[in-house]
């Protein structure tokens, strides 16, 4: 996944950086690590997902659709997803040995014609809607529906529920 950039992206290096910055923050180090030089100026919307244990239970996932440099955003979202995802308590240093991290660099956005105009396992999906003047929204990355074993309709119902307006 290179988002139009000319060089290949080594996601493992980006994931290692996420661990480095999280550990440095948890250890209260004064100076946080910097992203590898070859990636700092590349621009992508991105999400950082922390999971825990062999079942890889979700532990935090936050990102942005803003196309900023990895040097600006990757460390920020690695820390936000690990420490500030409101669905979870902040990750602790003792949890680090059981953690996994994924970095999703988003590319090739397109609008869909109707709510089933996408493929499970291939496309991520974002929904924004309004009810009585109140805005709601939610996102699933491309891998979420297939990892959960969901079809399109189940995914859409879950996405609306995640957005805050379905019981």
Number of C-alpha atoms within 10 A of each C-alpha: 13 15 16 12 11 8 12 11 16 11 14 12 13 22 19 14 19 28 22 18 22 26 18 16 17 16 11 10 11 8 9 14 17 15 22 12 9 10 17 15 13 20 20 23 19 24 21 26 23 22 18 18 13 9 7 13 12 16 22 25 24 19 21 16 13 12 15 16 16 22 18 15 21 29 23 17 23 29 23 19 24 25 20 17 16 12 10 14 12 16 21 13 13 9 10 14 9 11 18 18 22 18 20 19 22 20 15 7 10 9 9 10 8 7 11 13 10 16 14 19 16 12 18 17 23 15 15 12 13 10 8 5 7 7 12 16 16 16 16 17 17 17 14 17 24 15 10 10 11 15 14 16 11 12 20 19 13 18 22 20 15 17 18 13 14 10 8
